[in-house]
């Protein structure tokens, strides 16, 4: 079975912002317990080699007490590096008050929120 292709990709390279929106929509479609996604926006966000960084709040994930980041290289469907970390809703609440627990360079203060209701449209 071939994996579902992301809808916004064709032979034209999407903007990073459009790629983020489509990736978030895709994750909400395939993850029923995904509550919210936060795009971590860094100082070099517009640089093509700066990865898209997403913190996903998922009620179905296993609490680990840490924030583990998984990095994915560019592909034909996603021409940007992507870093994703997944936490439980309880872990997310802790991260809001304990920013030091976030990966180096990640800051929730500059994050763009994508709540399930808004992204599912």
C-alpha positions as CSV (number, residue, x, y, z in Angstrom):
1,X,0.0,0.0,0.0
2,X,1.4,3.4,-1.0
3,X,1.4,6.0,1.8
4,X,-1.0,8.9,1.3
5,X,0.6,11.9,-0.4
6,X,0.3,15.3,1.1
7,X,-2.2,17.3,-0.9
8,X,-0.3,20.5,-1.5
9,X,2.7,19.0,-3.2
10,X,3.3,18.9,-6.9
11,X,6.3,19.7,-9.0
12,X,6.3,23.2,-7.5
13,X,8.2,23.6,-4.2
14,X,5.7,24.9,-1.6
15,X,6.5,27.7,0.7
16,X,7.6,26.6,4.2
17,X,4.4,28.1,5.7
18,X,2.2,26.2,3.2
19,X,4.1,23.0,3.9
20,X,3.6,23.4,7.6
21,X,-0.1,24.0,7.2
22,X,-0.5,20.9,5.0
23,X,1.7,18.8,7.3
24,X,-0.4,19.8,10.3
25,X,-3.7,19.1,8.5
26,X,-2.3,15.7,7.5
27,X,-1.3,14.8,11.0
28,X,-4.7,15.8,12.4
29,X,-6.3,13.5,9.8
30,X,-4.3,10.5,10.7
31,X,-4.0,11.0,14.5
32,X,-7.4,11.1,16.2
33,X,-6.0,11.9,19.6
34,X,-3.8,14.7,18.4
35,X,-5.0,17.8,20.4
36,X,-2.8,20.6,19.2
37,X,0.4,21.2,17.2
38,X,2.8,24.0,17.9
39,X,5.2,25.2,15.2
40,X,8.4,26.4,16.9
41,X,9.6,29.4,15.1
42,X,13.3,30.2,15.3
43,X,15.4,33.2,14.4
44,X,16.5,31.6,11.2
45,X,13.0,30.4,10.2
46,X,13.2,31.7,6.7
47,X,16.5,30.0,5.9
48,X,15.8,27.0,3.6
49,X,18.0,24.7,5.7
50,X,16.2,25.6,9.0
51,X,14.0,22.7,9.8
52,X,10.3,22.9,10.4
53,X,9.9,22.2,14.1
54,X,6.6,20.8,15.5
55,X,5.6,20.0,19.0
56,X,2.6,17.7,18.9
57,X,0.3,17.3,21.9
58,X,-1.1,13.8,21.6
59,X,-3.4,12.2,24.2
60,X,-2.5,8.7,22.8
61,X,1.3,9.0,23.2
62,X,3.2,7.5,26.1
63,X,4.6,9.9,28.6
64,X,8.4,9.8,28.8
65,X,9.2,12.8,31.0
66,X,11.4,14.1,28.2
67,X,11.0,15.8,24.8
68,X,12.6,13.6,22.2
69,X,12.9,15.1,18.8
70,X,12.8,13.0,15.6
71,X,14.3,14.5,12.5
72,X,13.2,13.7,9.0
73,X,15.1,14.7,5.9
74,X,13.6,16.3,2.8
75,X,11.7,14.2,0.4
76,X,9.8,14.7,-2.9
77,X,6.6,15.3,-0.8
78,X,8.3,17.5,1.9
79,X,11.2,19.5,0.6
80,X,12.3,20.7,4.1
81,X,13.9,19.1,7.1
82,X,11.2,18.4,9.7
83,X,11.7,17.9,13.4
84,X,8.8,16.5,15.4
85,X,8.5,16.0,19.2
86,X,5.4,14.4,20.7
87,X,4.2,14.9,24.3
88,X,1.1,14.2,26.3
89,X,-1.2,17.0,27.3
90,X,0.1,16.8,30.9
91,X,3.7,17.0,29.6
92,X,2.8,20.0,27.5
93,X,1.4,21.8,30.6
94,X,4.7,21.2,32.4
95,X,6.6,22.5,29.4
96,X,4.7,25.8,29.6
97,X,6.2,26.5,33.0
98,X,9.5,24.6,32.6
99,X,10.9,25.9,29.3
100,X,14.4,24.5,30.2
101,X,12.9,21.0,29.5
102,X,12.4,21.9,25.8
103,X,15.1,21.0,23.3
104,X,17.9,23.5,22.7
105,X,16.6,26.4,20.5
106,X,12.9,25.6,21.0
107,X,10.8,28.3,22.6
108,X,7.0,28.1,23.2
109,X,6.9,31.9,23.5
110,X,7.4,32.2,19.7
111,X,5.3,29.1,18.8
112,X,2.5,29.3,16.3
113,X,-0.4,27.2,17.7
114,X,-2.6,24.9,15.6
115,X,-5.5,23.7,17.7
116,X,-7.4,20.7,16.3
117,X,-10.6,22.6,15.6
118,X,-8.9,25.3,13.5
119,X,-6.5,22.9,11.6
120,X,-9.2,20.3,10.8
121,X,-11.0,22.8,8.5
